[in-house]
Amino acid sequence: GRENMCFMHVSLVPVIGVVGEEKTKPTQHSVQQLRAVGLTPDFLVCRSGQPLASSTKHKLALFCHVPPEHCLGVHDVSNIYRVPLLLNHQGVTERLLDRMNL
């Protein structure tokens, strides 16, 4: 059942222009399409060229109906092996264990 699985949606949050504005609409639309077919993400894993702003995480959480602490930012890093460290730094392990009731 639902308590035995966790759905993580990976989406790009593009950074546009010199100002570095983060666009959340593509992620909002992809979550909307997932919901239309009956899939509800537990976590949003947001790919970006730079660290995700706190305000962007809160905006995505609000419009995608996930808790703000379940919006994870995964920005470009120098080495692929740094990605798990980046996720661990954001507390994904504890939140995933809590979600799975482990």
C-alpha positions, 0 to 999 in steps of 0.5 A: 500500500501507500505506506510501503512506497515513496514517490520522489519527483525529479524536476528541473528548476531553470535559472533564467537571465542575469538576475538568476530568477528561478522558474517554478512553473515547469515543476508545478505543471509536471506535478499537476500532470502527475496528479491528473493520472493519480500519482502524488509525489511525496518529495520534490527533488529540484535540479538547478544550476545553483542552490535553490532559494528558500523562497523557491522551496516554499513556493513549490511546496505551496503549489505542489502540495508537499511539505516545505521540508520535502522540497530538496534542492540538488544543484550542480556539483563538481562530482556526482559523488557529492550528490548523496552528501548534498541530500544528506545535508538537507536531512533526506534520510530522516525524512524518508525514514519518517515517511516510510514509518521506519 
